[in-house]
């Protein structure tokens, strides 16, 4: 694991802009969760998110995004169903009873971004599928708990990995958490695995997007022909949870959490 890039420390005004962006993200995600049901299409979820962005006067962090020369991302929302790990492109797919769907969403305010994701059930799901959601969500909480000032960057991923593997699930290694601020993706790269007590010290004013992606089967990833949608190599289910988190003198503050959210 390399730790070469400097981690930005945010100013008070930058933090307030990120805080406002993440509030919008969390509130819109609550609206989207309420819409998830058998019979709705993934495109309809994206359309609701785009309308909410317009009504609130904020900007999408995702639509038009083009990292590393990929085609520009065509939607405001990533909708990843069942074995889709992340970056699922909304379209005509109809959600059905027993599916799980990951909703990954970001907006910017005054040029500063907020980012969050949640995986939710569609109708009735089995006990093992619910356990995947519970463990993945809890692994995010464990990672956030590790974000105390003075701890090391790798303590975050170590906490996630320990929780996930204690339940015989696997951590996706091809994608990771990241810094966030004026850019959607800033240093550092924050894997959801690794040994503890390595890397830079965590300092007040750092803002990270922490996002475990957890598979029922192996950790292998395959990207579809659309060049965005990442699926599990073995076809097993996958879950994804994410929060934008500020490190303060008193510990981590989850910026992308409002009443009723995950």
C-alpha positions in Angstrom: 0.0 0.0 0.0 1.5 3.3 -1.1 1.0 6.5 0.9 2.9 9.0 -1.2 0.3 11.7 -1.8 -0.4 14.5 0.6 -3.8 14.4 2.3 -5.6 17.8 2.1 -6.8 19.4 5.3 -10.0 21.3 4.8 -10.7 24.8 5.9 -13.8 25.7 7.9 -15.5 27.2 4.9 -14.7 24.1 2.8 -16.1 21.8 5.4 -19.3 23.8 5.5 -19.7 23.4 1.8 -19.1 19.7 2.0 -21.5 19.5 4.9 -24.2 21.1 2.8 -23.5 18.9 -0.2 -23.7 15.7 2.0 -27.0 16.9 3.6 -28.5 17.0 0.1 -27.1 13.6 -0.7 -28.4 12.0 2.4 -31.9 13.5 2.0 -32.2 12.5 -1.6 -31.0 9.0 -0.9 -33.8 8.7 1.7 -36.3 9.6 -1.0 -34.8 7.1 -3.4 -34.9 4.3 -0.8 -38.6 5.0 -0.3 -39.2 4.5 -4.0 -37.4 1.1 -4.2 -40.0 -1.6 -4.8 -40.7 -4.5 -7.2 -41.7 -3.1 -10.6 -39.8 0.1 -10.7 -37.0 0.5 -13.2 -33.5 1.6 -12.4 -34.0 4.5 -14.9 -37.0 5.8 -12.9 -34.8 6.0 -9.8 -32.2 8.0 -11.7 -35.0 10.3 -13.1 -36.2 11.0 -9.5 -32.7 11.8 -8.4 -32.1 14.2 -11.3 -35.3 16.0 -10.6 -34.4 16.4 -7.0 -31.0 17.8 -7.9 -32.7 20.4 -10.2 -35.2 21.3 -7.5 -32.5 21.9 -4.9 -30.2 23.9 -7.2 -27.2 21.6 -6.6 -25.0 19.8 -9.2 -24.5 16.2 -9.9 -21.1 14.8 -9.0 -21.5 11.8 -11.3 -23.1 12.8 -14.6 -20.4 13.5 -17.1 -17.7 12.1 -14.9 -14.8 10.7 -17.0 -11.9 9.4 -14.9 -8.9 7.8 -16.7 -10.3 8.2 -20.2 -13.5 6.2 -19.7 -16.7 7.2 -21.4 -18.4 10.0 -19.5 -20.8 8.6 -16.9 -24.3 9.1 -18.3 -26.5 9.4 -15.2 -26.7 11.2 -11.8 -27.1 7.9 -9.9 -25.3 4.6 -9.9 -27.8 1.7 -9.5 -26.2 -1.7 -8.9 -28.4 -4.8 -8.7 -27.5 -8.2 -7.1 -24.1 -9.2 -8.5 -23.3 -5.7 -9.6 -20.8 -4.3 -7.2 -20.7 -0.7 -8.2 -21.2 1.8 -11.1 -24.3 0.2 -12.5 -25.8 2.4 -15.2 -29.6 3.0 -14.8 -31.8 1.8 -17.6 -34.8 -0.4 -18.4 -34.0 -3.1 -15.8 -37.1 -3.7 -13.7 -36.4 -4.5 -10.0 -38.1 -7.6 -8.7 -39.0 -9.1 -5.3 -35.8 -10.6 -3.7 -33.3 -8.3 -5.4 -30.9 -6.0 -3.6 -30.0 -2.7 -5.1 -27.0 -0.4 -4.4 -27.7 3.3 -4.7 -24.5 5.4 -5.0 -25.1 9.2 -5.2 -23.2 12.4 -5.1 -23.8 16.2 -5.5 -21.7 19.3 -5.2 -22.4 22.7 -3.6 -20.1 25.7 -4.4 -17.7 23.3 -6.0 -17.4 20.9 -3.1 -18.7 17.3 -3.2 -20.6 14.9 -1.0 -20.9 11.2 -1.6 -22.8 8.3 0.0 -24.2 4.9 -0.9 -26.6 2.3 0.6 -27.8 -1.1 -0.5 -31.4 -1.9 0.1 -33.7 -4.8 -0.3 -36.4 -5.0 -3.0 -39.5 -6.6 -1.4 -38.7 -9.7 0.6 -35.1 -11.1 0.7 -33.7 -14.2 2.3 -31.9 -14.4 5.6 -28.4 -14.8 4.1 -29.0 -11.8 1.8 -30.1 -9.7 4.8 -26.9 -10.9 6.7 -24.8 -9.6 3.8 -26.5 -6.1 4.1 -26.1 -6.1 7.9 -22.5 -7.1 7.9 -21.5 -4.6 5.1 -23.3 -1.8 6.9 -21.7 -2.7 10.2 -18.2 -2.9 8.6 -18.7 0.7 7.4 -19.5 1.6 11.0 -16.4 -0.2 12.2 -14.2 1.6 9.7 -15.7 5.0 10.8 -15.1 4.1 14.5 -11.4 3.7 13.6 -11.2 7.3 12.3 -9.9 8.8 15.5 -7.4 11.6 15.3 -3.9 10.2 15.7 -4.7 6.8 14.3 -3.2 5.6 11.0 -4.9 5.6 7.7 -4.7 1.8 7.3 -6.6 1.3 10.6 -9.8 2.1 8.7 -9.5 -0.7 6.1 -8.2 -3.1 8.7 -11.4 -2.6 10.8 -13.6 -3.2 7.7 -11.7 -6.3 6.7 -11.8 -7.8 10.2 -15.6 -7.4 10.4 -16.3 -8.7 6.9 -14.0 -11.8 7.1 -15.3 -12.7 10.5 -18.6 -13.5 8.7 -16.9 -15.4 5.9 -17.7 -12.7 3.3 -15.0 -11.1 1.2 -13.8 -7.5 0.6 -13.6 -6.2 -2.9 -10.0 -5.0 -3.5 -10.3 -3.4 -6.9 -12.2 -0.3 -5.5 -11.6 1.7 -2.4 -12.6 4.7 -0.3 -11.0 8.1 -1.1 -10.5 11.7 0.0 -13.2 14.1 -1.1 -13.6 17.9 -1.4 -13.2 20.1 -4.4 -12.7 16.9 -6.4 -15.0 13.9 -6.1 -11.9 11.7 -5.7 -8.9 13.2 -3.9 -6.0 11.5 -2.1 -5.7 9.2 -0.3 -6.8 5.8 -1.7 -8.4 4.0 1.2 -8.5 0.2 0.7 -11.0 -1.8 2.7 -8.3 -4.3 3.8 -4.8 -4.3 5.2 -2.6 -4.4 8.2 -3.2 -1.8 11.0 -1.0 1.0 12.1 0.4 2.0 8.7 0.3 5.2 6.7 -0.2 8.8 7.6 -1.7 9.9 10.9 -5.4 10.9 10.8 -5.7 14.6 11.5 -8.7 16.9 12.2 -9.9 18.5 9.0 -9.4 15.5 6.8 -12.5 14.4 4.9 -12.9 10.9 3.5 -15.5 8.9 1.7 -15.4 5.4 3.3 -17.1 2.7 1.2 -16.8 -1.0 1.8 -17.9 -3.3 -1.0 -18.5 -6.9 0.2 -19.2 -10.1 -1.8 -20.8 -13.3 -0.7 -18.4 -15.2 -2.8 -14.8 -14.4 -3.9 -13.4 -10.9 -4.2 -12.9 -11.1 -8.0 -14.3 -8.3 -10.2 -15.3 -8.1 -13.9 -16.2 -4.9 -15.7 -19.0 -5.2 -18.3 -18.8 -3.9 -21.9 -20.3 -0.5 -20.9 -16.9 0.1 -19.3 -18.5 1.1 -16.0 -20.6 -1.6 -14.4 -18.5 -3.8 -12.1 -19.9 -7.3 -11.3 -18.6 -10.2 -9.1 -16.5 -12.6 -11.1 -18.4 -15.6 -9.7 -21.9 -14.1 -9.9 -22.4 -13.9 -6.2 -24.3 -11.1 -4.5 -22.5 -7.9 -3.5 -23.4 -5.0 -1.2 -22.0 -1.4 -1.0 -22.3 1.2 1.8 -20.6 4.6 1.9 -20.4 7.7 4.1 -18.6 11.0 3.8 -16.8 11.5 7.1 -15.0 14.4 8.7 -12.2 13.8 11.3 -12.6 16.3 14.2 -10.7 16.8 17.4 -13.4 14.8 19.1 -13.4 11.9 16.6 -15.2 11.1 13.3 -18.3 13.0 12.3 -20.5 11.4 9.6 -21.5 14.2 7.3 -23.8 12.2 5.1 -26.1 11.0 7.8 -29.5 12.6 8.6 -32.4 11.4 10.7 -33.7 8.2 9.2 -30.7 7.4 7.0 -28.3 4.5 7.4 
